[in-house]
């Protein structure tokens, strides 16, 4: 080996080669260390990314579970609220019906002393009553509100169902019959009166033990 015209001895050559070899080994070692560092950093970043993904996945699962739990809780509360509202509406309707039954029973008892007849009259009267704005109102046969009073309704019932009203048959068009016969046939109606009834009235008439007699 020569350096700018200087011839080196074998020992010098060996020393230089050893020095060069050491420098190369140091550089290689440095590069390997740097590579190992870069690999470690890459693995760390990859591990961080995987951990972040896992955290995101767990959070998504927890969110979905929380939303599902909230949905189930909401549905359960809604069902409970609906049930409570239905119960309240039922109780309110029962109170209204009790008011109507009481009023219709009062009117029916004023038309007859016969228990069976009174029950039928109460049913007929009750179908014509409604509870509106805190008071009992009279409706027509279709359930529409009218301006009629309870007295008007009572008079209408007397005209429509005279066979259920005490004394009405001895005072109306059948006054020609004797009082004794009217009492005997208090649950009887003529064929003409029966033919004038609708289907429901006929059913109620027979249910009360009514009988027909020829004019």
C-alpha positions in Angstrom: 0.0 0.0 0.0 1.3 3.4 -0.9 0.2 6.8 0.2 1.3 9.7 -2.1 4.5 7.9 -3.0 5.1 6.7 0.4 5.5 3.0 0.7 4.1 1.6 3.9 5.4 -1.4 5.8 3.3 -4.4 6.4 2.7 -3.4 9.9 1.6 0.0 8.9 -0.7 -1.5 6.3 -2.2 -3.9 8.8 -2.7 -1.0 11.2 -4.5 1.1 8.6 -6.6 -1.8 7.5 -7.5 -2.5 11.1 -8.4 1.1 11.6 -10.6 1.1 8.4 -12.2 -2.1 9.4 -13.0 -0.6 12.8 -14.5 2.5 11.2 -16.6 0.3 8.9 -17.8 -1.8 11.8 -18.6 1.3 13.8 -20.6 2.7 10.9 -22.4 -0.6 10.3 -23.1 -0.8 14.1 -24.4 2.7 14.0 -26.6 2.0 11.0 -27.9 -1.2 12.6 -28.6 0.7 15.9 -30.4 3.4 13.9 -32.3 0.7 12.0 -33.2 -1.1 15.3 -34.4 2.3 16.7 -36.5 3.0 13.6 -38.0 -0.5 13.8 -38.7 0.0 17.5 -40.4 3.3 16.8 -42.4 1.8 14.0 -43.6 -1.0 16.2 -44.4 1.4 19.0 -46.4 3.6 16.6 -48.1 0.5 15.2 -48.9 -0.7 18.7 -50.3 2.7 19.6 -52.4 2.7 16.5 -53.7 -0.8 17.3 -54.4 0.3 20.9 -56.2 3.4 19.6 -58.3 1.2 17.3 -59.1 -1.1 20.2 -60.1 1.8 22.4 -62.3 3.2 19.6 -63.8 -0.2 19.1 -64.6 -0.6 22.8 -66.0 3.0 22.9 -68.2 2.2 19.9 -69.4 -1.0 21.6 -70.1 0.8 24.8 -71.9 3.6 23.0 -74.0 1.1 21.0 -74.8 -0.8 24.2 -75.7 2.5 26.0 -77.9 3.5 23.1 -79.6 0.2 23.1 -80.1 0.3 26.9 -81.5 3.8 26.5 -83.8 2.6 23.8 -85.0 -0.3 25.8 -85.4 1.9 28.9 -87.3 4.5 26.7 -89.6 1.8 25.3 -90.2 0.4 28.8 -91.1 3.8 30.1 -93.3 4.5 27.1 -95.1 1.3 27.7 -95.6 2.0 31.3 -96.8 5.5 30.5 -99.3 4.2 28.0 -100.6 1.6 30.5 -101.0 4.3 33.2 -102.7 6.6 30.7 -105.1 3.9 29.7 -105.9 3.1 33.3 -106.6 6.8 34.0 -108.8 7.0 31.0 -110.6 3.9 32.1 -111.1 5.2 35.6 -112.4 8.6 34.2 -114.8 6.7 31.9 -116.0 4.6 34.8 -116.7 7.8 36.8 -118.5 9.3 33.9 -120.6 6.2 33.4 -121.4 6.1 37.1 -122.8 9.7 36.9 -124.8 8.7 33.9 -126.1 5.5 35.5 -127.1 7.5 38.6 -129.0 10.1 36.6 -130.7 7.6 34.3 -131.6 5.4 37.4 -133.1 8.5 39.1 -135.2 9.3 36.0 -136.3 5.7 35.5 -137.4 5.3 39.1 -139.6 8.4 38.7 -141.4 6.7 35.8 -142.2 3.3 37.3 -142.0 1.4 40.5 -141.6 -1.9 38.7 -137.9 -3.0 39.1 -137.8 -4.8 35.8 -139.3 -1.9 33.9 -137.1 0.6 35.7 -134.0 -1.4 34.5 -135.2 -1.2 30.9 -136.0 2.4 31.2 -132.7 3.2 32.8 -130.9 1.5 29.8 -133.0 3.5 27.3 -132.4 6.8 29.2 -128.7 6.1 29.7 -128.2 5.7 25.9 -129.4 9.3 25.5 -127.2 10.9 28.1 -123.6 12.2 27.9 -121.3 13.9 30.3 -119.9 17.1 28.7 -118.1 20.0 30.4 -118.9 18.7 33.8 -122.6 18.2 33.4 -125.1 15.7 32.1 -126.4 16.5 28.6 -129.1 14.9 26.4 -128.1 13.4 23.0 -130.2 12.2 20.1 -130.4 8.6 18.9 -127.1 9.1 17.0 -125.3 10.3 20.1 -125.2 13.9 19.0 -125.7 16.6 21.6 -129.0 18.4 21.6 -130.6 21.3 23.4 -133.2 19.1 25.1 -133.5 19.0 28.8 -133.8 16.0 31.1 -137.5 16.8 31.3 -137.8 16.8 27.5 -136.1 13.4 27.5 -138.4 12.0 30.2 -141.5 13.1 28.1 -140.0 11.6 25.0 -139.5 8.3 26.9 -143.1 8.4 28.1 -144.3 8.7 24.5 -141.9 6.1 23.0 -142.2 3.5 25.7 -145.6 3.9 27.3 -145.8 0.2 28.2 -142.9 0.7 30.6 -144.3 3.8 32.3 -146.7 3.5 35.2 -150.2 4.7 34.4 -149.3 5.8 30.9 -151.5 3.3 29.1 -154.6 4.4 31.1 -154.1 8.0 30.1 -153.1 8.0 26.4 -154.8 6.6 23.3 -155.8 3.5 25.3 -157.9 5.4 27.8 -161.0 3.5 26.7 -159.8 0.4 28.5 -160.9 0.2 32.1 -158.5 1.0 35.0 -158.7 -2.6 36.2 -157.7 -4.0 32.8 -154.8 -1.5 32.5 -153.4 -2.6 35.8 -153.9 -6.3 34.8 -152.1 -5.7 31.6 -149.4 -3.4 32.9 -146.8 -5.5 31.1 -148.9 -6.0 28.0 -149.0 -4.0 24.8 -151.2 -4.2 21.7 -150.2 -5.6 18.4 -150.1 -2.1 16.9 -147.9 -0.8 19.7 -145.6 -3.8 19.4 -145.3 -3.3 15.6 -144.3 0.3 16.2 -141.3 -0.8 18.3 -137.8 -1.3 16.9 -135.9 -4.5 17.3 -134.2 -3.5 20.5 -137.4 -2.3 22.1 -139.1 -5.5 21.3 -136.2 -7.5 22.8 -136.3 -5.4 26.0 -140.1 -5.8 26.1 -140.0 -9.5 26.1 -137.0 -9.5 28.5 -139.2 -7.7 31.0 -141.9 -10.4 30.8 -144.1 -8.4 28.5 -146.9 -10.0 26.5 -149.0 -9.1 23.5 -152.8 -8.7 23.3 -155.0 -8.2 20.4 -156.6 -4.8 19.9 
